[in-house]
Amino acid sequence: MTLGDRLEVGGPTIDGRIEVVIRGYNEYALAGELAGLVEWLEVTGPPGVRVHLTLIGNALIERYG
């Protein structure tokens, strides 16, 4: 995955994590890109991306779980 200028890296948070901003074409497409990175990141917003991630996760569970 190449994010190029869609990725903005910030500083560390109090708990040691690094804040990043990743931009995408739309919330659904961005959720699709980020879904495979669940082990390495926590998506905190926007809420629409989190909703799409939930729908993707539920669809995967229904199909493969």
N, C-alpha and C positions, 0 to 999 in steps of 0.2 A: 504494500500500500504506500503510495506516495502522496503526501499531503501538501508539500511545497509551501506556497504562500498562504494556504488555508490554515496553517498551524502557527499559533502564537504561544510561546512558552513564557510563563510567569515565574515568580519566585516560590520558595517553599512556604507551606502553611505551618501553623503551630504544631500540627501532628506529624510533620516531616514529609507530607505529600507535596507534589509539584503541581501547581495549577497550570492548565493549558486551555486554550480556546481553539476549537476546531470548527471551521466554517464549512458549510456544504450547500449544495444546490437547493435542497429543501429538507424539511425535518425527516421525512420518510427515508430519503436517500442517505442522509447522515446516520440515521439509526441503523440502516443496513450495513454501512461501513463499520460502525463502532461495535456492532453486536458480537463480532468475532474477537473483540479485545476485552471481553468482560473480566478476564483474569487479571488484567493489568490496569484497569481504570474504573473510576466511578463517574457516571454521568450525572451531574447535578442540575443540569438545565440545558436548554429550555424545557419546560414541562412537556411540550409536544413530542420532543425526541424521546423522553422517558416513557411516554404513552406508547409510542411506536415500538420501543424496545420491549415493553411488556407484551404487546401483541405478537411480536416476533417470537419471544420466548414461549408464550402460550402455544403458538402454532407449532413450534418445534417439539414441545412436550406432547402435544396431541398427536403429532405424526410419528415421533420416534420414542416417546417416553412410555 
